Amino acid sequence: MDHVDIEEFFAPIGPVRVRSMFGGKGIYAEGRIIALEVNGDLFLKADADSAPRFAQAGATQWVYAGRPGRKAVAMPYWSVPEDALDDIDARAEWLGLAIEAAERSERAKRRRPPRR
């Protein structure tokens, strides 16, 4: 997906910023990363609160191979549920869940004590 396609997909939540990363793209809303584009596929941020809803909707978690000889790494990003592809209201709901997960993640990071 190019930047224009991504911006159009995320239009229900307002403007997003797209940055190249990981050989793909990071998608940011309100300064928080809420999604990734990898090899043409979109993955929305989820967490312990929202991941079960993604799984129930038939979405799959993004997993990458990692370093040779090590096991695959599951990331907190899930494929876009089918209903979000054609239904703008459903899309807005799923994108809202991604924003909420990003906000919870940010709050949790602020509460952690600094590393020594």
Solvent accessible surface area in square Angstrom, and as a share of the most:
residue,aa,sasa,rsa
1,M,76,0.34
2,D,77,0.40
3,H,80,0.36
4,V,90,0.52
5,D,63,0.33
6,I,0,0.00
7,E,83,0.37
8,E,111,0.50
9,F,21,0.09
10,F,0,0.00
11,A,63,0.49
12,P,45,0.28
13,I,48,0.24
14,G,27,0.26
15,P,132,0.83
16,V,19,0.11
17,R,123,0.45
18,V,17,0.10
19,R,122,0.45
20,S,91,0.59
21,M,51,0.23
22,F,140,0.58
23,G,85,0.82
24,G,10,0.10
25,K,41,0.17
26,G,0,0.00
27,I,0,0.00
28,Y,28,0.11
29,A,6,0.05
30,E,131,0.59
31,G,61,0.58
32,R,56,0.21
33,I,40,0.20
34,I,1,0.00
35,A,0,0.00
36,L,2,0.01
37,E,8,0.03
38,V,23,0.13
39,N,138,0.71
40,G,38,0.37
41,D,81,0.42
42,L,17,0.08
43,F,21,0.09
44,L,0,0.00
45,K,22,0.09
46,A,2,0.01
47,D,37,0.19
48,A,95,0.73
49,D,98,0.51
50,S,3,0.02
51,A,20,0.15
52,P,83,0.52
53,R,104,0.38
54,F,0,0.00
55,A,51,0.40
56,Q,162,0.72
57,A,45,0.35
58,G,60,0.57
59,A,9,0.07
60,T,87,0.50
61,Q,68,0.30
62,W,36,0.13
63,V,76,0.44
64,Y,91,0.35
65,A,80,0.62
66,G,34,0.33
67,R,161,0.59
68,P,134,0.84
69,G,90,0.87
70,R,160,0.58
71,K,178,0.75
72,A,56,0.44
73,V,58,0.33
74,A,62,0.48
75,M,52,0.23
76,P,54,0.34
77,Y,14,0.05
78,W,31,0.11
79,S,27,0.18
80,V,19,0.11
81,P,2,0.01
82,E,134,0.60
83,D,75,0.39
84,A,1,0.00
85,L,81,0.40
86,D,140,0.73
87,D,67,0.35
88,I,99,0.50
89,D,110,0.57
90,A,13,0.10
91,R,32,0.12
92,A,37,0.28
93,E,91,0.41
94,W,17,0.06
95,L,1,0.00
96,G,22,0.21
97,L,20,0.10
98,A,0,0.00
99,I,26,0.13
100,E,78,0.35
101,A,0,0.00
102,A,5,0.04
103,E,48,0.22
104,R,62,0.23
105,S,31,0.20
106,E,57,0.26
107,R,104,0.38
108,A,31,0.24
109,K,124,0.52
110,R,162,0.59
111,R,179,0.65
112,R,151,0.55
113,P,113,0.71
114,P,115,0.73
115,R,235,0.86
116,R,275,1.00
